[in-house]
Amino acid sequence: MFDRFRSDPEDESAARERMVDQLKPRIDRSETAEALRSVPRHVFVPESRRDSAYQDTPLPIGSGQTISAPHMVAEMTDQLALEPGAKVLEIGTGCGYHAAVTAEIVGADQVYSIEYHADLAEEARANLAECGYEDVSVRVGDGHDGWPAEAPFDAAYLTCAAPELPDSIIDQVKTGGRIAAPIGTNRQHLVVATKTSSGLDRETHGAVRFVPMKGSSAE
Ligand code: SAH
């Protein structure tokens, strides 16, 4: 008998296509659109939210955290201008969705993600494995420190808001590499920076709303 609570892959891929078609005018790079088309967001959201998985909206994922809206994942992915094979550091794995989108472009084994909450990290690993991205490396820890053992990275991004770009993240990105992060406390903006030999070229983009970064300097 047809069970309406079971996920129907055909419905979901149609819903995902519609979502990407709607977002497309705001997406610059075809790699970004293709990645969003490929990652089954419904697998990454809680069962109770699956009906909303292909709406362009943030959703709660437990531990007081949220999965970002698809347009925000798209904008950050565009801004990082990722190429296949680039080594990428993500701070804030959450449910693993954004890491999967990045993995679609650079390759799963090139994605290194740090999550503060152990239970979310565990959930993210399971979600990533379910969709074939088990080579994404997920570590529990405080992203303020970056991932020194895997540095340098070609690009890095934060999915939680910090008052300023953490120094260790800047240090761990190669010259010429890009960093995208929501920066600010009450009011946040998406900051996109390119590391140069003399410092950082910074651009401030539109207002955004992310959960605050926890840990050392931001508690
Ligand atoms: N990219 C995620 C969005 C996660 S929301 C997704 O696609 O689902 C932001 C995440 O940052 C939360 O899971 C939160 O626990 C995590 N976070 C907050 N402070 C952190 C820190 N200092 N280090 C690592 N992760 C942190």
Boltz pocket constraint, residues with backbone or C-beta under 6 A from the ligand:
constraints:
  - pocket:
      binder: B
      contacts: [[A, 61], [A, 65], [A, 66], [A, 67], [A, 68], [A, 91], [A, 92], [A, 93], [A, 94], [A, 95], [A, 96], [A, 97], [A, 98], [A, 99], [A, 114], [A, 115], [A, 116], [A, 117], [A, 120], [A, 141], [A, 142], [A, 143], [A, 144], [A, 159], [A, 160], [A, 211], [A, 212], [A, 213], [A, 214], [A, 215]]
      max_distance: 6.0
